């Protein structure tokens, strides 16, 4: 066998995979946020969920993309586990369209349509408004070019006597329909799909081998079943770094396909006979017979569709039981989520698209925002502890005070890590071919995480000031000062609450004027306390040193309020105001 034929096979396979990826990503960009809303709104029960998964997968031409999207939505808390299982089952049906496209390509010279698609695509790419449509056409063209080249190379390989003899001799060793031979091809299909990370690519190879007569249709069917298991491993790999519910959704994906393969293996003979009747294919047909190539590829596509449709219709009634099973297998992680600085929503996945990446970053920033408000609550608690600690009571509370201060220090470190990790993730996303809307979202998110980290710095500065006051020899604040500080912190906390309402809700329903009004209250109260502090120091109500520490805390609260306004403006897309 010529080395050039091997490279041609590998190259055509690479073209096929690249075309599938480019086409899928372009379709997802065209659909945009609507995919999120569709998945969220149309999963009210298991049947609508399955239909949603089917139509979304048919639209984006990738069950892997739909599954990864579903796992990400579960990870982000947008879908329940039951909803996710139904969507994934529907995705199994939607992905069968890819096999039919490939069987179509085996019937005639599909490369005739490739070059016009390339020509139209490049024109659209240079038209900014139609760039995504151009990307889609390029993806389709590469897919068809890869498929056509794969078919052409396969037939030329069979016509080479030496290569044909070697390949036929290899597969003839497994021609007998024994249990172990079937298991071998099932395992082979699983491993190949896992390695290539594309069931469509392995399906194309299977069709090429069967349509040329090198591989018997029985062996091809086992490869197809193996591909259905192999494609589930991708989502499980992605979900390893996700939360418990997302890992359960990915495991449910594998469970449904493994269960499907098990019952089909038991009923394989009657099931395959039914498929042959539907597709008009005779397993005893000679590879030299007219129309063998198209009939063999149609039989495989029919088997793929019949398997996935039957499996979904059967298992959709057992979704509650599947949910219980995956919950029993995958236990919750025993981690203190508050003290764990690991990102919970961002996962390093395969075939990640900008739409998914922006969603995950959005949820991670929500978590960051909530964490910063928890940190501020700790600062308020630290101030309360310092106010009640006097004499022997101070000695008894020293351990509690130091423990709380250490937690605030840890949160400050967490905020630094979260800013860096989210920024690095968004930087990776920005390397992709993005729409102007997605680029604007990423710029806003980078500003948000910078301002949130500044909120963490402000909280830590206040904690250090309180600790310095607690550990030092300066007098305590008087009762009026404590009241003023608590009032100032209450206003600041109100501002943080409004910020988190915006981060977790829809910005269209948020009244940004409430945040601006709260910020004005903070500024006015700061100015009032500043004037009062000068008067109190002159009247010897407390020392200048105590007044300085007191105003440091007041000013830091005012700074924190400014950072909150900056976060809100970044999320709302409004111009930054002067502090």
GUMI-608564 format. One line per field, with one value per residue (C-alpha): x, y, z; residue in three letters; chain; residue number from 1. Coordinates in steps of 0.1 Angstrom, whole numbers. Layout:
! GUMI-608564
X c(X:...)
Y c(Y:...)
Z c(Z:...)
rest c(ala:...)
kette c(A:...)
nr c(NUM:...)
This chain:
! GUMI-608564
X c(0:14:23:6:-28:-24:-18:-47:-70:-58:-60:-95:-105:-90:-109:-141:-136:-126:-157:-180:-164:-165:-201:-213:-196:-210:-245:-242:-230:-260:-284:-266:-283:-315:-301:-298:-334:-347:-331:-343:-379:-387:-378:-409:-412:-393:-410:-405:-370:-363:-378:-357:-325:-334:-341:-311:-288:-303:-297:-260:-252:-233:-246:-213:-219:-255:-244:-215:-240:-264:-237:-226:-262:-265:-232:-245:-278:-300:-312:-321:-307:-340:-343:-307:-313:-343:-324:-294:-318:-333:-297:-291:-320:-309:-273:-286:-291:-253:-252:-278:-258:-228:-248:-260:-224:-217:-244:-229:-199:-205:-173:-190:-208:-176:-159:-190:-195:-159:-162:-195:-182:-150:-171:-194:-165:-152:-187:-186:-224:-224:-192:-208:-228:-195:-179:-209:-205:-167:-175:-200:-175:-147:-171:-181:-146:-133:-162:-157:-119:-124:-148:-125:-95:-114:-124:-89:-76:-99:-89:-52:-48:-20:-38:-72:-58:-41:-71:-95:-72:-73:-110:-117:-102:-133:-160:-176:-206:-193:-198:-161:-158:-189:-174:-141:-157:-179:-148:-129:-157:-157:-119:-116:-144:-127:-94:-107:-134:-158:-184:-192:-156:-157:-192:-177:-149:-174:-196:-165:-153:-188:-197:-164:-172:-140:-159:-190:-222:-225:-191:-201:-232:-210:-187:-218:-229:-194:-194:-225:-207:-174:-191:-205:-170:-162:-189:-176:-141:-153:-174:-145:-138:-175:-198:-217:-249:-229:-209:-242:-257:-226:-228:-265:-255:-232:-257:-285:-263:-248:-283:-293:-264:-271:-308:-299:-273:-299:-323:-297:-308:-345:-336:-311:-335:-361:-335:-326:-363:-367:-336:-341:-306:-298:-269:-260:-257:-223:-201:-198:-236:-249:-259:-242:-223:-253:-275:-248:-244:-282:-285:-259:-277:-310:-296:-281:-314:-335:-312:-313:-350:-359:-336:-350:-386:-379:-357:-376:-401:-374:-357:-366:-350:-319:-316:-317:-291:-266:-272:-264:-232:-219:-219:-215:-180:-172:-157:-163:-174:-169:-133:-124:-109:-113:-136:-169:-185:-156:-145:-117:-137:-134:-153:-160:-178:-178:-215:-209:-176:-193:-221:-197:-177:-209:-219:-184:-185:-219:-202:-173:-198:-216:-183:-173:-205:-198:-164:-179:-202:-171:-156:-188:-186:-149:-159:-185:-160:-135:-162:-172:-136:-124:-102:-103:-131:-106:-82:-110:-121:-86:-87:-121:-110:-78:-96:-121:-93:-75:-107:-108:-72:-80:-109:-86:-63:-93:-104:-69:-69:-105:-96:-65:-82:-113:-92:-70:-101:-116:-83:-83:-119:-110:-85:-115:-134:-159:-189:-188:-215:-194:-163:-182:-194:-159:-146:-174:-166:-129:-139:-163:-137:-112:-137:-148:-112:-109:-140:-120:-90:-112:-127:-92:-80:-109:-101:-64:-74:-98:-71:-45:-69:-77:-41:-29:-30:-53:-86:-118:-142:-170:-206:-215:-186:-196:-232:-219:-197:-225:-248:-222:-216:-253:-255:-225:-241:-273:-252:-236:-271:-283:-252:-258:-295:-282:-256:-280:-310:-318:-304:-335:-355:-329:-333:-298:-309:-313:-276:-267:-290:-274:-240:-251:-263:-229:-210:-232:-229:-191:-190:-212:-190:-159:-171:-183:-150:-131:-154:-152:-114:-113:-137:-114:-142:-114:-78:-66:-51:-85:-102:-78:-85:-122:-121:-100:-129:-154:-134:-128:-166:-170:-144:-161:-193:-176:-163:-199:-211:-183:-194:-231:-221:-200:-229:-254:-231:-233:-205:-183:-192:-167:-163)
Y c(0:34:58:85:67:65:102:109:89:107:141:135:124:157:177:159:166:202:207:193:215:247:240:233:264:286:273:279:315:321:307:327:332:317:282:290:304:274:248:267:273:241:215:216:178:148:148:185:181:153:172:202:182:166:199:217:189:187:225:225:191:179:158:165:202:198:175:198:227:207:197:233:245:219:231:266:257:266:230:203:168:153:181:174:137:143:168:144:116:139:148:111:113:147:134:107:134:136:99:105:134:110:82:108:116:80:80:106:128:153:172:188:212:220:246:269:267:278:307:320:314:335:364:363:361:394:409:415:411:377:364:336:324:323:302:278:274:268:242:224:225:211:184:174:176:154:129:128:124:97:78:82:71:41:29:34:14:-15:-14:-18:-56:-57:-34:-50:-84:-73:-54:-82:-108:-88:-84:-120:-132:-118:-126:-152:-137:-149:-132:-123:-109:-87:-76:-68:-45:-29:-21:-9:15:29:33:49:74:82:88:109:127:125:98:114:108:71:68:80:55:27:37:38:3:-12:4:-9:-44:-45:-47:-69:-50:-71:-57:-22:-24:-33:-3:20:7:12:48:55:46:63:96:97:96:132:148:127:139:175:171:158:194:204:202:171:177:182:150:132:146:134:100:97:103:73:52:57:47:17:5:9:-11:-39:-44:-41:-68:-91:-84:-78:-104:-94:-57:-58:-78:-50:-24:-43:-45:-8:2:-25:-40:-77:-87:-115:-89:-90:-59:-60:-57:-25:1:-18:12:34:6:-4:32:38:5:18:52:35:13:43:62:32:24:60:66:32:37:72:60:31:48:81:64:55:90:92:57:68:99:79:55:83:101:68:62:98:112:149:161:167:202:235:254:288:281:264:289:264:277:258:267:271:238:230:212:198:215:245:273:311:310:283:299:333:316:297:329:348:322:322:360:357:333:358:387:367:357:393:402:373:387:421:404:390:425:437:408:416:452:439:416:445:466:441:430:447:435:397:394:406:378:352:366:369:334:340:374:360:331:355:378:347:338:373:370:338:354:381:355:337:369:374:338:341:373:358:325:340:366:338:319:349:356:321:326:359:341:325:340:360:382:419:412:385:407:434:409:397:433:440:408:417:450:433:409:438:458:428:421:457:452:423:446:472:445:433:469:475:442:452:486:470:444:472:491:458:449:484:506:533:540:523:541:557:546:573:562:526:536:557:529:504:528:534:496:490:514:497:463:476:486:451:435:455:445:408:412:425:397:369:384:400:434:445:442:461:497:511:543:525:518:554:567:544:556:592:584:568:598:623:603:601:639:644:621:638:672:657:640:673:689:659:659:696:691:663:637:613:615:624:589:573:598:588:551:559:579:552:528:554:562:526:520:549:534:500:517:532:498:484:512:503:466:476:499:472:447:473:485:521:547:548:578:599:588)
Z c(0:-10:18:-3:-1:37:39:15:38:69:51:39:74:88:62:72:109:103:81:107:134:113:102:137:152:124:130:168:161:138:165:192:225:211:218:255:256:236:259:290:278:259:285:307:305:293:259:250:263:239:210:219:219:186:168:183:173:138:136:148:133:163:192:210:209:222:249:260:260:281:306:308:314:342:356:355:372:341:336:361:357:345:318:307:303:281:259:256:245:218:207:199:173:159:152:128:101:98:88:61:47:44:28:3:-4:-12:-39:-63:-68:-40:-47:-77:-53:-32:-54:-59:-21:-15:-40:-25:10:6:-8:22:46:33:38:75:80:62:77:97:67:48:76:74:36:41:67:44:15:36:49:14:0:28:23:-15:-12:14:-9:-39:-19:-6:-40:-54:-25:-32:-69:-59:-59:-33:-9:-14:-7:25:38:28:45:77:79:67:100:117:92:114:133:167:200:204:169:174:208:191:165:192:212:181:173:208:209:175:183:216:199:170:192:163:157:123:111:122:106:73:75:83:53:31:41:39:5:-10:2:23:56:59:69:101:113:102:124:154:146:146:180:193:179:200:232:222:216:252:266:254:277:306:301:299:331:352:364:366:396:407:387:354:360:366:333:314:331:322:286:287:306:281:252:270:279:243:230:255:244:207:210:226:197:170:144:142:146:118:96:101:91:60:50:56:36:8:15:11:34:9:-19:-37:-35:-73:-77:-92:-65:-37:-24:-20:-6:20:32:34:54:79:81:86:114:131:130:140:169:183:178:193:223:230:227:251:277:279:302:326:330:368:373:353:374:406:392:382:416:434:413:415:450:458:463:500:496:514:483:500:509:476:451:422:394:395:362:337:324:299:272:238:209:232:213:222:231:257:269:275:294:317:323:331:357:372:375:393:418:421:429:455:471:474:493:517:522:531:556:573:576:593:617:623:632:656:673:677:693:720:728:760:789:796:770:744:753:750:717:702:687:671:658:643:627:610:599:584:565:550:540:523:505:492:478:463:446:430:417:404:385:369:360:345:326:312:301:284:267:253:241:224:202:184:155:174:165:175:201:217:217:235:261:268:272:297:316:318:333:357:371:375:396:416:425:436:459:475:480:497:520:529:535:559:577:580:594:620:629:633:656:675:680:688:718:704:722:710:687:707:704:678:656:657:648:619:606:608:590:563:559:557:527:511:516:500:470:468:471:441:422:428:418:384:381:387:368:335:329:310:343:364:374:373:389:422:422:413:441:467:455:460:495:503:490:509:541:537:532:563:585:572:584:617:623:620:646:670:669:676:705:718:715:704:694:659:655:662:638:611:614:616:583:566:571:559:528:520:521:497:473:474:464:434:423:426:403:378:378:373:344:328:330:317:289:301:302:333:356:374:410)
rest c(unk:unk:unk:unk:unk:unk:unk:unk:unk:unk:unk:unk:unk:unk:unk:unk:unk:unk:unk:unk:unk:unk:unk:unk:unk:unk:unk:unk:unk:unk:unk:unk:unk:unk:unk:unk:unk:unk:unk:unk:unk:unk:unk:unk:unk:unk:unk:unk:unk:unk:unk:unk:unk:unk:unk:unk:unk:unk:unk:unk:unk:unk:unk:unk:unk:unk:unk:unk:unk:unk:unk:unk:unk:unk:unk:unk:unk:unk:unk:unk:unk:unk:unk:unk:unk:unk:unk:unk:unk:unk:unk:unk:unk:unk:unk:unk:unk:unk:unk:unk:unk:unk:unk:unk:unk:unk:unk:unk:unk:unk:unk:unk:unk:unk:unk:unk:unk:unk:unk:unk:unk:unk:unk:unk:unk:unk:unk:unk:unk:unk:unk:unk:unk:unk:unk:unk:unk:unk:unk:unk:unk:unk:unk:unk:unk:unk:unk:unk:unk:unk:unk:unk:unk:unk:unk:unk:unk:unk:unk:unk:unk:unk:unk:unk:unk:unk:unk:unk:unk:unk:unk:unk:unk:unk:unk:unk:unk:unk:unk:unk:unk:unk:unk:unk:unk:unk:unk:unk:unk:unk:unk:unk:unk:unk:unk:unk:unk:unk:unk:unk:unk:unk:unk:unk:unk:unk:unk:unk:unk:unk:unk:unk:unk:unk:unk:unk:unk:unk:unk:unk:unk:unk:unk:unk:unk:unk:unk:unk:unk:unk:unk:unk:unk:unk:unk:unk:unk:unk:unk:unk:unk:unk:unk:unk:unk:unk:unk:unk:unk:unk:unk:unk:unk:unk:unk:unk:unk:unk:unk:unk:unk:unk:unk:unk:unk:unk:unk:unk:unk:unk:unk:unk:unk:unk:unk:unk:unk:unk:unk:unk:unk:unk:unk:unk:unk:unk:unk:unk:unk:unk:unk:unk:unk:unk:unk:unk:unk:unk:unk:unk:unk:unk:unk:unk:unk:unk:unk:unk:unk:unk:unk:unk:unk:unk:unk:unk:unk:unk:unk:unk:unk:unk:unk:unk:unk:unk:unk:unk:unk:unk:unk:unk:unk:unk:unk:unk:unk:unk:unk:unk:unk:unk:unk:unk:unk:unk:unk:unk:unk:unk:unk:unk:unk:unk:unk:unk:unk:unk:unk:unk:unk:unk:unk:unk:unk:unk:unk:unk:unk:unk:unk:unk:unk:unk:unk:unk:unk:unk:unk:unk:unk:unk:unk:unk:unk:unk:unk:unk:unk:unk:unk:unk:unk:unk:unk:unk:unk:unk:unk:unk:unk:unk:unk:unk:unk:unk:unk:unk:unk:unk:unk:unk:unk:unk:unk:unk:unk:unk:unk:unk:unk:unk:unk:unk:unk:unk:unk:unk:unk:unk:unk:unk:unk:unk:unk:unk:unk:unk:unk:unk:unk:unk:unk:unk:unk:unk:unk:unk:unk:unk:unk:unk:unk:unk:unk:unk:unk:unk:unk:unk:unk:unk:unk:unk:unk:unk:unk:unk:unk:unk:unk:unk:unk:unk:unk:unk:unk:unk:unk:unk:unk:unk:unk:unk:unk:unk:unk:unk:unk:unk:unk:unk:unk:unk:unk:unk:unk:unk:unk:unk:unk:unk:unk:unk:unk:unk:unk:unk:unk:unk:unk:unk:unk:unk:unk:unk:unk:unk:unk:unk:unk:unk:unk:unk:unk:unk:unk:unk:unk:unk:unk:unk:unk:unk:unk:unk:unk:unk:unk:unk:unk:unk:unk:unk:unk:unk:unk:unk:unk:unk:unk:unk:unk:unk:unk:unk:unk:unk:unk:unk:unk:unk:unk:unk:unk:unk:unk:unk:unk:unk:unk:unk:unk:unk:unk:unk:unk:unk:unk)
kette c(A:A:A:A:A:A:A:A:A:A:A:A:A:A:A:A:A:A:A:A:A:A:A:A:A:A:A:A:A:A:A:A:A:A:A:A:A:A:A:A:A:A:A:A:A:A:A:A:A:A:A:A:A:A:A:A:A:A:A:A:A:A:A:A:A:A:A:A:A:A:A:A:A:A:A:A:A:A:A:A:A:A:A:A:A:A:A:A:A:A:A:A:A:A:A:A:A:A:A:A:A:A:A:A:A:A:A:A:A:A:A:A:A:A:A:A:A:A:A:A:A:A:A:A:A:A:A:A:A:A:A:A:A:A:A:A:A:A:A:A:A:A:A:A:A:A:A:A:A:A:A:A:A:A:A:A:A:A:A:A:A:A:A:A:A:A:A:A:A:A:A:A:A:A:A:A:A:A:A:A:A:A:A:A:A:A:A:A:A:A:A:A:A:A:A:A:A:A:A:A:A:A:A:A:A:A:A:A:A:A:A:A:A:A:A:A:A:A:A:A:A:A:A:A:A:A:A:A:A:A:A:A:A:A:A:A:A:A:A:A:A:A:A:A:A:A:A:A:A:A:A:A:A:A:A:A:A:A:A:A:A:A:A:A:A:A:A:A:A:A:A:A:A:A:A:A:A:A:A:A:A:A:A:A:A:A:A:A:A:A:A:A:A:A:A:A:A:A:A:A:A:A:A:A:A:A:A:A:A:A:A:A:A:A:A:A:A:A:A:A:A:A:A:A:A:A:A:A:A:A:A:A:A:A:A:A:A:A:A:A:A:A:A:A:A:A:A:A:A:A:A:A:A:A:A:A:A:A:A:A:A:A:A:A:A:A:A:A:A:A:A:A:A:A:A:A:A:A:A:A:A:A:A:A:A:A:A:A:A:A:A:A:A:A:A:A:A:A:A:A:A:A:A:A:A:A:A:A:A:A:A:A:A:A:A:A:A:A:A:A:A:A:A:A:A:A:A:A:A:A:A:A:A:A:A:A:A:A:A:A:A:A:A:A:A:A:A:A:A:A:A:A:A:A:A:A:A:A:A:A:A:A:A:A:A:A:A:A:A:A:A:A:A:A:A:A:A:A:A:A:A:A:A:A:A:A:A:A:A:A:A:A:A:A:A:A:A:A:A:A:A:A:A:A:A:A:A:A:A:A:A:A:A:A:A:A:A:A:A:A:A:A:A:A:A:A:A:A:A:A:A:A:A:A:A:A:A:A:A:A:A:A:A:A:A:A:A:A:A:A:A:A:A:A:A:A:A:A:A:A:A:A:A:A:A:A:A:A:A:A:A:A:A:A:A:A:A:A:A)
nr c(1:2:3:4:5:6:7:8:9:10:11:12:13:14:15:16:17:18:19:20:21:22:23:24:25:26:27:28:29:30:31:32:33:34:35:36:37:38:39:40:41:42:43:44:45:46:47:48:49:50:51:52:53:54:55:56:57:58:59:60:61:62:63:64:65:66:67:68:69:70:71:72:73:74:75:76:77:78:79:80:81:82:83:84:85:86:87:88:89:90:91:92:93:94:95:96:97:98:99:100:101:102:103:104:105:106:107:108:109:110:111:112:113:114:115:116:117:118:119:120:121:122:123:124:125:126:127:128:129:130:131:132:133:134:135:136:137:138:139:140:141:142:143:144:145:146:147:148:149:150:151:152:153:154:155:156:157:158:159:160:161:162:163:164:165:166:167:168:169:170:171:172:173:174:175:176:177:178:179:180:181:182:183:184:185:186:187:188:189:190:191:192:193:194:195:196:197:198:199:200:201:202:203:204:205:206:207:208:209:210:211:212:213:214:215:216:217:218:219:220:221:222:223:224:225:226:227:228:229:230:231:232:233:234:235:236:237:238:239:240:241:242:243:244:245:246:247:248:249:250:251:252:253:254:255:256:257:258:259:260:261:262:263:264:265:266:267:268:269:270:271:272:273:274:275:276:277:278:279:280:281:282:283:284:285:286:287:288:289:290:291:292:293:294:295:296:297:298:299:300:301:302:303:304:305:306:307:308:309:310:311:312:313:314:315:316:317:318:319:320:321:322:323:324:325:326:327:328:329:330:331:332:333:334:335:336:337:338:339:340:341:342:343:344:345:346:347:348:349:350:351:352:353:354:355:356:357:358:359:360:361:362:363:364:365:366:367:368:369:370:371:372:373:374:375:376:377:378:379:380:381:382:383:384:385:386:387:388:389:390:391:392:393:394:395:396:397:398:399:400:401:402:403:404:405:406:407:408:409:410:411:412:413:414:415:416:417:418:419:420:421:422:423:424:425:426:427:428:429:430:431:432:433:434:435:436:437:438:439:440:441:442:443:444:445:446:447:448:449:450:451:452:453:454:455:456:457:458:459:460:461:462:463:464:465:466:467:468:469:470:471:472:473:474:475:476:477:478:479:480:481:482:483:484:485:486:487:488:489:490:491:492:493:494:495:496:497:498:499:500:501:502:503:504:505:506:507:508:509:510:511:512:513:514:515:516:517:518:519:520:521:522:523:524:525:526:527:528:529:530:531:532:533:534:535:536:537:538:539:540:541:542:543:544:545:546:547:548:549:550:551:552:553:554:555:556:557:558:559:560:561:562:563:564:565:566:567:568:569:570:571:572:573:574:575:576:577:578:579)
